[in-house]
Amino acid sequence: MDETRPLEIYLLGQKVTLRAYDADPEKAKEVVHFVTEKLKEVEQKTQNLLSYQLVLLALLDLAEEYLNAKQRAVNWQKMLLQSSQQLLEWIELKIENEA
């Protein structure tokens, strides 16, 4: 049975308690650090934003980064598939020519 363990984090000076199933604490710390850095980055680019506005801008930045990374992964998959097919065709041609 999965056990939920609360994890307390701080974002924008506020304590947030997360509940996760068997979450890796080190991974959670890495995620919190990543989000905190993104919030700082957005905060440095802007002035006089309310917390929720800062969070929304950071969320939009993170979503854009995610979608760009997802598209790069799709492009790599296509390139690898194409390269694999070309290599297979070349091998088959070599085998046919040697036979």
Beta strands, then each sheet from edge to edge (+ up, - down):
strand 1: 4-11
strand 2: 14-21
sheet 1: 1+ 2-
end
